């Protein structure tokens, strides 16, 4: 076997759809001494982490904790607990992650009705209402920020309509929690999941979830066992709740990381954090348009945490991303599904949402497009963004 040297990953400016950049304080927290997952000192850290998550979710839900797994584990956990074979689920699909929810729901044995919208548009609440009028559904699920398109789904009308028809509302907040206002209790979201690696700026590996007390009771009285033992809320609650019964070995350093990341969110304050994401997104949008580029998602439903921009005609979008990474150490992403090769996806989430990152990306992108003979003024993007910051 060849000799393998010490781990030495390069530094990157992470401006893709996730993970986001991780603050030094969070990395330092991960280096703290590892405790046993039932050590009283660690149990106290778990309690604090749950309290901080309630703050960020803006909820009083008792069952609010991080799943040991990525955001997709949070998605699957919520769906397998909510759905039993034969239950009807209405899934709003306007991008890649709505499609994933529908696929998981089908694997739960649910009768899935998809309410589709073109990629780049929001799901129409009136379509959901029409579908619900055709028969009772147990769950209505939508994505708050569709990471594949940059669309910010308006939620309040969807929630109202769903509740009027007796359905539980499940929200994917993987790319919105901690970056966009999402008042769980005030809006009446029943179940919500997210990911540690986006607007919260912890490393990937945890999926915060929150479940209303009413839905938690319903899950406890299912007719059939949850198809996933590992993701069964009733079992996880015995570990995260007051009983502290062994369920699995928690990823202790990751809980440290999330705990510190959430403390940073609390110190900044939710309103200030939402305003920061919006400010840097507006500057990015102005800069991209200053370069003559077209933004994909319409402004009224454009997420401040994830911006999608159309690739100019004749430009090799992968080559641009490659040069950004190699020459400038900047990561952005390409499109998924039908948008593959057509858009770039730029994330300004958590610690990545900084003025210097916006200006550096615009300067680098302008220079690369000029080299590719795209008719742009390479400095126009930076100038447009700076005007936004100073206005």
C-alpha positions in Angstrom: 0.0 0.0 0.0 1.3 3.4 -0.9 2.1 5.9 1.8 -0.7 8.3 2.5 0.3 11.7 3.8 -1.4 13.9 6.4 -4.8 15.3 5.7 -4.4 18.8 4.2 -7.6 20.0 2.5 -7.3 23.3 0.7 -9.1 26.4 2.0 -12.2 27.3 0.0 -14.7 30.1 -0.1 -17.9 28.1 -0.1 -20.6 29.9 -2.1 -22.5 26.9 -3.4 -25.8 25.5 -2.2 -24.1 24.0 0.9 -22.1 23.4 2.9 -21.5 27.0 3.9 -18.3 28.3 5.5 -17.8 27.3 9.1 -16.8 30.0 11.7 -13.5 29.3 13.6 -15.5 29.2 16.8 -17.5 26.2 15.6 -14.3 24.4 14.4 -12.7 25.0 17.7 -15.8 23.6 19.5 -15.4 20.4 17.6 -11.9 19.9 19.0 -13.3 19.9 22.6 -12.8 16.6 24.5 -15.1 13.9 23.4 -17.6 12.8 26.1 -19.7 9.7 26.3 -23.1 10.1 24.8 -24.8 9.5 28.2 -22.3 11.5 30.2 -24.2 14.0 32.5 -22.0 16.8 31.1 -23.0 15.9 27.5 -26.7 15.5 28.5 -26.5 19.1 29.7 -25.1 20.2 26.3 -28.0 18.3 24.6 -30.5 20.2 26.6 -28.9 23.6 25.7 -28.8 22.5 22.0 -32.5 21.8 22.1 -33.2 25.1 23.7 -31.2 26.9 21.1 -33.0 25.1 18.3 -36.3 26.2 19.7 -35.1 29.7 19.5 -34.0 29.4 15.9 -37.2 27.5 14.9 -39.2 30.1 16.9 -41.2 27.4 18.6 -42.1 26.0 22.0 -42.4 22.4 20.6 -41.0 19.9 23.1 -39.8 17.5 20.4 -37.1 19.8 18.8 -33.8 18.1 18.3 -31.1 17.2 15.7 -31.3 13.9 13.8 -27.9 12.2 13.5 -27.7 12.5 9.7 -27.8 15.1 6.9 -30.8 17.1 5.8 -32.1 14.2 3.7 -32.2 12.1 6.9 -34.4 14.8 8.4 -36.6 14.7 5.3 -36.9 10.9 5.5 -37.4 10.9 9.3 -40.3 13.3 9.1 -42.0 11.4 6.2 -41.6 7.9 7.7 -43.0 9.0 11.0 -46.0 10.9 9.5 -47.0 8.5 6.9 -48.4 4.9 7.0 -49.2 2.7 4.1 -52.3 4.0 2.4 -52.2 7.5 3.8 -52.6 10.3 1.2 -49.8 12.8 0.9 -50.0 16.0 -1.2 -46.4 17.1 -2.2 -45.6 20.5 -3.7 -43.0 19.9 -6.4 -41.2 22.8 -8.1 -37.7 21.4 -8.1 -35.3 18.6 -7.2 -36.0 18.4 -3.5 -39.8 18.4 -3.8 -39.3 15.4 -6.1 -37.2 13.7 -3.4 -39.9 14.2 -0.9 -42.5 12.6 -3.2 -40.2 9.6 -3.8 -39.7 9.0 -0.1 -43.4 9.3 0.6 -44.1 6.7 -2.1 -41.6 4.4 -0.4 -43.6 4.8 2.8 -46.5 3.3 0.9 -48.4 6.6 0.8 -50.9 7.5 -1.9 -48.9 10.5 -3.3 -50.5 13.4 -5.2 -48.0 15.8 -6.7 -48.9 19.4 -7.1 -46.4 20.6 -9.7 -45.1 24.0 -10.7 -42.5 24.8 -13.3 -39.0 24.9 -11.9 -38.4 28.6 -11.1 -41.9 29.2 -9.9 -43.7 28.8 -6.6 -46.3 26.1 -5.9 -49.8 27.6 -6.3 -51.8 27.3 -3.0 -55.0 27.3 -5.0 -53.8 24.1 -6.8 -53.2 22.5 -3.4 -56.7 23.6 -2.3 -58.3 22.0 -5.4 -56.4 18.8 -4.8 -57.4 18.7 -1.1 -61.0 19.3 -2.2 -60.9 16.1 -4.1 -60.2 14.0 -1.0 -58.7 14.1 2.5 -55.0 14.1 2.8 -53.0 13.4 5.9 -49.9 15.4 5.0 -49.2 18.5 2.8 -45.4 18.9 2.2 -43.6 21.8 0.6 -40.1 23.1 0.3 -39.5 26.6 1.8 -36.3 27.3 -0.2 -36.0 25.0 -3.2 -32.2 24.7 -3.4 -32.3 23.6 -7.1 -34.1 26.8 -8.3 -33.6 29.5 -5.6 -37.4 29.9 -5.2 -38.6 31.0 -1.8 -42.1 29.4 -1.4 -44.7 31.6 0.3 -46.0 29.4 3.1 -48.8 31.1 5.1 -51.6 30.5 2.6 -50.5 26.9 2.0 -50.6 26.3 5.8 -54.1 27.9 6.2 -55.6 25.9 3.3 -54.0 22.7 4.5 -55.3 23.1 8.1 -58.8 24.0 6.8 -58.7 20.5 5.2 -57.4 18.8 8.3 -53.9 18.1 6.9 -50.6 18.2 8.7 -48.1 20.6 7.2 -44.5 19.5 6.7 -41.9 22.1 5.6 -38.4 21.5 4.2 -36.3 24.4 5.7 -32.9 23.0 4.8 -31.8 26.1 3.0 -33.8 28.6 5.0 -33.6 28.0 8.7 -31.5 30.7 10.3 -31.4 32.8 7.1 -35.0 33.5 6.3 -37.8 34.2 8.7 -39.7 31.0 9.5 -41.9 31.4 12.7 -43.0 27.8 13.2 -45.5 28.5 16.0 -46.9 31.8 14.7 -47.5 30.3 11.2 -48.7 27.0 12.5 -46.1 24.7 10.8 -46.7 21.2 12.2 -43.4 19.5 11.3 -40.2 21.0 10.0 -36.7 19.8 9.2 -33.4 21.5 8.2 -29.7 20.8 7.9 -26.7 21.9 10.0 -24.5 22.9 7.0 -26.4 25.8 5.4 -27.6 28.9 7.1 -26.6 27.6 10.5 -23.0 27.2 9.3 -22.1 24.0 11.2 -20.5 21.1 9.3 -22.8 18.7 7.5 -24.1 15.8 9.5 -27.1 16.9 11.6 -30.7 17.5 10.6 -32.6 19.7 13.1 -36.3 18.8 13.3 -39.3 20.2 15.2 -42.6 18.4 15.7 -45.7 20.0 17.2 -47.1 18.4 20.3 -50.3 17.4 18.5 -48.5 15.6 15.7 -46.2 14.0 18.2 -49.2 12.4 19.9 -50.6 11.2 16.6 -47.3 9.6 15.7 -47.3 7.8 19.1 -50.6 6.2 18.2 -49.8 4.9 14.7 -51.4 1.7 13.6 -48.2 0.4 12.2 -44.6 0.7 13.4 -42.4 3.4 11.8 -40.6 1.6 9.0 -37.2 3.0 10.1 -36.1 2.0 13.6 -33.2 4.5 13.6 -35.5 7.4 12.6 -38.5 6.6 14.8 -39.4 9.7 16.7 -40.9 7.8 19.6 -37.6 6.1 20.2 -35.5 9.1 19.6 -37.5 11.0 22.1 -36.5 8.6 24.8 -32.9 9.7 24.2 -33.4 13.4 23.6 -36.2 13.7 26.1 -36.2 13.4 29.9 -35.8 9.6 30.0 -32.3 9.5 28.4 -32.6 5.9 27.3 -29.8 4.8 25.0 -30.9 4.8 21.4 -27.7 5.4 19.3 -24.2 6.8 19.8 -24.7 10.5 19.1 -22.0 12.2 17.0 -20.7 14.1 20.0 -18.3 16.6 18.2 -21.1 17.4 15.7 -23.4 18.3 18.6 -20.7 20.5 20.0 -20.4 22.2 16.6 -24.2 22.8 16.3 -24.3 24.0 19.8 -21.7 26.7 19.1 -23.2 27.6 15.7 -26.6 28.1 17.3 -25.0 30.3 20.0 -23.6 32.5 17.2 -27.1 32.8 15.7 -28.5 33.8 19.1 -25.7 36.4 19.7 -26.4 37.9 16.3 -30.2 37.8 16.8 -32.7 36.4 14.3 -33.9 39.8 12.9 -30.3 41.0 12.4 -29.4 37.7 10.8 -32.3 37.8 8.4 -31.5 41.4 7.5 -27.8 40.4 6.8 -28.8 37.7 4.4 -31.2 40.0 2.6 -28.6 42.8 2.4 -25.8 40.7 0.8 -28.3 38.9 -1.5 -29.5 42.3 -2.9 -25.9 43.3 -3.5 -25.2 40.0 -5.3 -28.3 40.4 -7.5 -27.3 43.9 -8.4 -23.8 42.8 -9.2 -24.8 39.9 -11.4 -27.2 42.1 -13.3 -24.4 44.6 -13.6 -22.4 41.9 -15.4 -25.4 41.6 -17.8 -26.5 38.2 -16.4 -30.1 37.2 -15.9 -31.4 35.9 -12.6 -33.5 32.8 -12.9 -36.0 33.1 -10.0 -38.4 36.0 -10.2 -37.6 38.7 -7.5 -40.9 38.4 -5.5 -40.1 34.7 -4.8 -36.3 34.9 -5.0 -34.5 33.4 -1.9 -31.8 35.6 -0.3 -30.0 32.4 0.7 -29.6 30.8 -2.7 -29.4 32.7 -5.9 -29.8 31.1 -9.4 -28.3 32.9 -12.4 -28.7 31.9 -16.1 -25.5 30.9 -17.9 -24.9 33.1 -20.9 -25.4 31.6 -24.4 -22.3 29.7 -25.6 -20.5 29.7 -22.2 -19.2 26.4 -20.8 -20.7 26.7 -17.3 -18.6 23.9 -15.8 -15.4 25.6 -17.1 -16.4 28.8 -15.3 -17.0 26.9 -12.1 -13.7 25.1 -12.5 -11.7 28.3 -13.0 -13.5 29.9 -10.0 -12.4 26.9 -7.9 -8.8 26.6 -9.2 -7.8 30.2 -9.6 -9.8 31.9 -6.9 -10.7 29.1 -4.4 -14.4 29.9 -4.8 -17.0 27.1 -5.0 -20.4 27.7 -6.7 -22.6 25.0 -8.2 -24.3 24.1 -11.4 -27.9 23.2 -12.1 -29.7 20.0 -11.3 -32.1 18.0 -13.4 -33.6 20.0 -16.3 -31.5 23.0 -15.3 -28.2 21.2 -15.6 -25.9 23.3 -17.8 -28.4 26.2 -17.7 -27.8 27.9 -14.4 -25.3 28.6 -11.6 -26.4 28.3 -8.0 -24.7 30.7 -5.6 -25.3 30.4 -1.9 -25.0 33.2 0.6 -25.8 31.3 3.8 -24.7 31.8 7.3 -21.0 32.6 7.7 -20.6 32.8 3.9 -23.0 35.8 3.6 -20.3 38.5 3.8 -19.6 41.5 1.7 -16.0 40.5 0.9 -17.3 37.2 -0.5 -19.9 38.9 -2.7 -17.3 41.4 -4.1 -14.7 38.7 -4.7 -17.1 36.4 -6.5 -18.3 39.3 -8.7 -14.7 40.4 -9.6 -13.6 36.8 -10.3 -16.7 36.0 -12.4 -16.3 39.2 -14.4 -12.7 38.5 -15.2 -13.4 34.9 -16.2 -16.4 35.9 -18.5 -14.2 38.5 -20.1 -11.5 35.9 -20.8 -14.2 33.8 -22.4 -15.1 36.7 -24.7 -18.4 37.3 -23.1 -19.1 41.0 -23.7 -19.0 42.3 -20.1 -17.4 45.1 -18.3 -15.5 42.9 -15.7 -15.7 45.7 -13.0 -19.4 46.5 -13.5 -20.6 43.8 -11.2 -18.4 45.0 -8.3 -19.4 48.6 -8.9 -23.1 47.7 -8.9 -22.8 45.8 -5.7 -20.9 48.5 -4.0 -23.6 51.0 -4.9 -26.1 48.8 -3.2 -24.0 48.6 -0.1 -23.6 52.4 0.1 -27.2 53.4 -0.8 
